[in-house]
Amino acid sequence: MDNIITVTIIDREGVEHQLEAPTDMNMNVMELCKSYDLPVKGTCGGMAMCASCQVYIENDKVTLDRNDDEQLMLDEAWHVEDNSRLGCQIQLTNEIDGLIARLAPEVEDEDDW
């Protein structure tokens, strides 16, 4: 189908999950992970205000450029790497078909966000 892409998410135990993702529903990577019951909190609901959906981009399907809000949140977050992005800021589009992303370690105490 034209409006379905495949995104690979590597969970915190190293297991790869091949997820079929619709590109016609205005969803993002965080919402996709939550729809497959992967352990992504998305505490702020996708507003780039909590970093609980942080992922590491493992291939070149997504730019590592961040908007100002995303950069500000990652400046305050834990476990940030050069390839960190907030899943809520990565829209599901045909261009990211084949994306591979790894879930960042979970922060135990959300007050740390």
C-alpha positions as a Markdown table, in Angstrom:
| # | Residue | x | y | z |
|---|---|---|---|---|
| 1 | Met | 0.0 | 0.0 | 0.0 |
| 2 | Asp | 1.1 | 3.6 | -0.7 |
| 3 | Asn | 0.3 | 4.8 | 2.8 |
| 4 | Ile | 2.0 | 2.1 | 4.9 |
| 5 | Ile | 5.7 | 2.2 | 5.7 |
| 6 | Thr | 7.9 | -0.1 | 7.9 |
| 7 | Val | 9.7 | 1.3 | 10.9 |
| 8 | Thr | 12.1 | -0.8 | 13.0 |
| 9 | Ile | 12.2 | -0.1 | 16.7 |
| 10 | Ile | 14.8 | -1.7 | 18.9 |
| 11 | Asp | 13.5 | -2.0 | 22.4 |
| 12 | Arg | 15.6 | -1.7 | 25.6 |
| 13 | Glu | 16.3 | -5.4 | 25.7 |
| 14 | Gly | 17.8 | -5.3 | 22.1 |
| 15 | Val | 14.7 | -6.9 | 20.4 |
| 16 | Glu | 13.9 | -5.5 | 17.0 |
| 17 | His | 10.2 | -4.8 | 16.3 |
| 18 | Gln | 9.2 | -4.4 | 12.6 |
| 19 | Leu | 6.2 | -2.0 | 12.8 |
| 20 | Glu | 3.8 | -1.2 | 10.0 |
| 21 | Ala | 3.1 | 2.5 | 10.1 |
| 22 | Pro | 0.3 | 4.5 | 8.4 |
| 23 | Thr | 1.5 | 7.7 | 6.7 |
| 24 | Asp | -2.0 | 9.1 | 6.2 |
| 25 | Met | -3.0 | 9.6 | 9.9 |
| 26 | Asn | -0.7 | 12.4 | 11.0 |
| 27 | Met | 1.1 | 10.1 | 13.5 |
| 28 | Asn | 4.6 | 10.3 | 14.9 |
| 29 | Val | 7.1 | 7.7 | 16.1 |
| 30 | Met | 6.1 | 8.1 | 19.7 |
| 31 | Glu | 2.4 | 7.4 | 18.9 |
| 32 | Leu | 3.4 | 4.4 | 16.7 |
| 33 | Cys | 5.4 | 2.9 | 19.6 |
| 34 | Lys | 2.5 | 3.4 | 22.0 |
| 35 | Ser | 0.1 | 1.8 | 19.5 |
| 36 | Tyr | 2.2 | -1.3 | 19.5 |
| 37 | Asp | 2.5 | -1.3 | 23.3 |
| 38 | Leu | 6.2 | -0.6 | 23.3 |
| 39 | Pro | 7.5 | 1.0 | 26.5 |
| 40 | Val | 7.3 | 4.6 | 25.5 |
| 41 | Lys | 5.6 | 6.9 | 27.9 |
| 42 | Gly | 5.1 | 10.1 | 25.9 |
| 43 | Thr | 4.2 | 11.8 | 29.2 |
| 44 | Cys | 3.6 | 15.2 | 27.6 |
| 45 | Gly | 1.5 | 13.9 | 24.8 |
| 46 | Gly | 3.9 | 14.8 | 22.0 |
| 47 | Met | 4.6 | 18.4 | 22.9 |
| 48 | Ala | 8.4 | 18.0 | 23.1 |
| 49 | Met | 8.2 | 18.8 | 26.8 |
| 50 | Cys | 9.3 | 15.6 | 28.6 |
| 51 | Ala | 11.8 | 13.5 | 26.5 |
| 52 | Ser | 10.1 | 10.2 | 27.7 |
| 53 | Cys | 9.9 | 9.2 | 24.0 |
| 54 | Gln | 13.6 | 9.8 | 23.2 |
| 55 | Val | 15.1 | 7.4 | 20.6 |
| 56 | Tyr | 18.5 | 7.0 | 19.0 |
| 57 | Ile | 18.4 | 7.1 | 15.2 |
| 58 | Glu | 20.3 | 4.1 | 13.8 |
| 59 | Asn | 20.3 | 4.9 | 10.1 |
| 60 | Asp | 20.0 | 7.9 | 7.7 |
| 61 | Lys | 16.3 | 7.8 | 7.1 |
| 62 | Val | 15.7 | 10.8 | 9.5 |
| 63 | Thr | 17.6 | 13.9 | 9.8 |
| 64 | Leu | 19.3 | 14.6 | 13.1 |
| 65 | Asp | 18.3 | 18.3 | 12.8 |
| 66 | Arg | 16.1 | 19.3 | 15.7 |
| 67 | Asn | 13.7 | 22.2 | 16.0 |
| 68 | Asp | 14.2 | 24.7 | 18.9 |
| 69 | Asp | 11.7 | 23.0 | 21.3 |
| 70 | Glu | 13.2 | 19.6 | 20.7 |
| 71 | Gln | 16.7 | 20.8 | 21.2 |
| 72 | Leu | 15.8 | 22.6 | 24.4 |
| 73 | Met | 14.2 | 19.5 | 25.8 |
| 74 | Leu | 17.2 | 17.3 | 24.9 |
| 75 | Asp | 19.5 | 19.8 | 26.5 |
| 76 | Glu | 17.8 | 18.9 | 29.8 |
| 77 | Ala | 17.3 | 15.2 | 29.2 |
| 78 | Trp | 19.2 | 12.1 | 30.4 |
| 79 | His | 21.1 | 9.7 | 28.2 |
| 80 | Val | 21.3 | 12.1 | 25.2 |
| 81 | Glu | 23.6 | 11.1 | 22.3 |
| 82 | Asp | 24.5 | 12.8 | 19.1 |
| 83 | Asn | 21.8 | 10.7 | 17.3 |
| 84 | Ser | 19.1 | 11.4 | 19.9 |
| 85 | Arg | 15.7 | 12.6 | 18.7 |
| 86 | Leu | 12.3 | 12.8 | 20.4 |
| 87 | Gly | 10.0 | 10.3 | 18.8 |
| 88 | Cys | 7.1 | 12.8 | 19.0 |
| 89 | Gln | 8.9 | 15.1 | 16.7 |
| 90 | Ile | 9.4 | 12.5 | 13.9 |
| 91 | Gln | 6.3 | 12.4 | 11.7 |
| 92 | Leu | 5.4 | 9.2 | 9.9 |
| 93 | Thr | 6.0 | 10.0 | 6.2 |
| 94 | Asn | 6.9 | 8.0 | 3.1 |
| 95 | Glu | 10.4 | 9.4 | 3.3 |
| 96 | Ile | 11.2 | 7.6 | 6.6 |
| 97 | Asp | 10.3 | 4.2 | 5.3 |
| 98 | Gly | 12.9 | 1.8 | 6.6 |
| 99 | Leu | 13.8 | 4.0 | 9.7 |
| 100 | Ile | 15.6 | 2.1 | 12.5 |
| 101 | Ala | 15.4 | 3.7 | 15.9 |
| 102 | Arg | 16.5 | 2.4 | 19.4 |
| 103 | Leu | 14.6 | 3.3 | 22.5 |
| 104 | Ala | 16.7 | 5.4 | 24.9 |
| 105 | Pro | 17.0 | 4.1 | 28.5 |
| 106 | Glu | 14.1 | 4.8 | 30.7 |
| 107 | Val | 14.5 | 7.3 | 33.5 |
| 108 | Glu | 13.1 | 5.8 | 36.7 |
| 109 | Asp | 12.0 | 9.0 | 38.4 |
| 110 | Glu | 9.9 | 11.2 | 36.1 |
| 111 | Asp | 10.7 | 14.2 | 38.4 |
| 112 | Asp | 14.1 | 14.0 | 36.8 |
| 113 | Trp | 12.6 | 15.3 | 33.5 |
